[in-house]
Amino acid sequence: MKKTVLTLTAGFISLLSFSQKIDKIINAAEVERIEKILSADDMQGRKPFTPGIDKAADFIAAEFTKSKLAFWGDNKNYFQEITMIKAKPLEISGTLDSETLNGSNVAANSTMADLHIASLQDYEVVVVKKEDDFNKTVFPLLEKEKNLLILVDTAHANRFARMKRFAGNAKFASPVSQLFILTANPKPTSIHLHIKHELTEQKLKNVVGVIPGKSKKDEYVVFSGHYDHLGIGKPDAKGDSIYNGANDDAAGTTAVMMLAKYFSEVKNNERTLIFVAFTAEEIGGYGSRYFSKQLNPDKVMAMFNIEMIGTTSKWGTNSAYITGYEKSDMGKILQANLAGSAFHFEPDPYPKQNLFYRSDNATLAELGVPAHTISTSKMEEVPNNEPNYHKQSDEIGTLDMNNMAEIIKAIAISSKTIVSGKDTPTRVEKEK
């Protein structure tokens, strides 16, 4: 009996000691400190290619330095440099059968200085019909490494205009192009099209830090969030022009920085831990797409992508959901590690929003990695959506710091058997 009591007492003391240690590292005050800096007006909304996002990157790197993280690979600092190409159309002219083509009905997702198309045989033709879901049909095409001619029905004119702005963003240099034409003609017989671009090189950077593993150095666990947002736009009704992005996704980036500090202090990782703040999620996920090409996906055992955890989920406090929950057993592992706690993870309740493929986990997930996004964001169309999503009102005052701290602690605790190498989540089926 005495032995049993001593064992239980020792276990209780150990649990209490652990609880005190994690609370000292991950707490609401520290969450607020980081959030306040990342979402401040002087970060200018952290838009890619602006001084604001560079300032945010410097701050994240400084925090990684405090946590004594190692650099990734052969890097000499925490920045993973990315070269992008901005293609500004100078001339768009031509015909599709007898229809005139110009800048109003043609959009080019291309980094080619000069494009000449004289035959429909030069490109694979894809038709986006009136009844098609525009986003689900079009945006996957932007990932294709092939020349595509995409004929978009005029019923999608508004969506086409938005996509046209998206296609005009800087992108990776590529020898292939996707050309979009807004037309009521789904079966043309001829095309003559000339597009001339002015090309400008632009730079981006992910911020990456590492805690090397002990016995399983070549097995990686990734913790990520994107630190970019929308920048400065037209003033709203209150005269506010800055999209601070406190929830989207300074919240996730805050979590990454705090988890880096936590794991650097507890030193219990057998696997190598990679902490990455992605750039350019809002303009095409370029940061995560570049990152995924810099490592062997077969060596990535799991990815915890953290997106918009600043507000409470539909289940209230001490809860969050995992996108793509059914695609691996990672969610079950996390929940098992939380047994006895008040916190619970749930499957994504918004399957129609296709969230699994709309955040920075997507690229590695497509390669088979159990890469999931953890979020609390309410993504219904109505009535309980996030009222500040992609608005100037996404500011620190709208967030729940205490709940954020509990979510970050839950991620730290629930990941313990994956970090230690005891558990390995099943792989996600690769995209064909």
Secondary structure, DSSP 8 states (H G I E B T S, - for coil): -HHHHHHHHHHHHHHHHHHHHHHHHS-HHHHHHHHHHHTSGGGGGG-TTSHHHHHHHHHHHHHHHHTT-B-STT-SSSEEEEEEEEEEEEEEEEEETTEEE-TTTEEEE---SEEEE--GGGSEEEEE-TTS-HHHHHGGGGG-SS-EEEEE-GGGHHHHHHHHHHHTS-B---S--EEEEE-S-SS-S-EEEEEEEEEEEEEEEEEEEEE--SSEEEEEEEEEEE----EE-S--TTS--EE--IIIIIHHHHHHHHHHHHHHHH---SEEEEEEEES-TTTT-HHHHHHHTTS-GGGEEEEEEE---SS-BTTBSSEEEETTGGGSSHHHHHHHHTTTSS-EEEE-S-GGGTGGGSSTTHHHHHTT--EEEEE-----SSSSS-TTTTSTT--GGGS-HHHHHHHHHHHHHHTHHHHTTS----------
